[in-house]
């Protein structure tokens, strides 16, 4: 059974539900790293571990999101080169 338009809007504004829906449409398994902090309304992951194709549903879901309180993306590659980079954005 397909969700109603109102239900669809709710799904698309919540990151983890939207991400699951996008993965299902693309026949891709949702990544455990993306779903790890679902109950805390946060996204924290290592950008190095995602392939180009895996970024597509993540970025699309982020563009529609209104629910995340914290987004953290870190890179271990940057730390190895001497540029210690850890960027995060907090939404209140």
Phi, psi and omega in degrees: 000129180280142178290155178291171180298318179296318178295324178295320178297320178297316179298316185288345179265353178252118189308305188294323177292318178296316179299315177300316180297316179296319178296320179297318179295325182268004181056046180239142178284128177298139183282137179297325180296327180283325183272357189300318185252036184301318184289339181266003183054049177219157177235121179219119183207165176267117182295337181290335186273352179263136175277170180303316181294328181285338179287332186303305179293329178296311182292323178295316178295323177295324181293337181258353190287142170231008191250337186286137177263339183212134174233120180230125177233123179237162183229124176280336179297318180295325179293327180289331182274357179100350177263097180285105184242124170216108182252136173215155181231128179249133178249137176247000000 
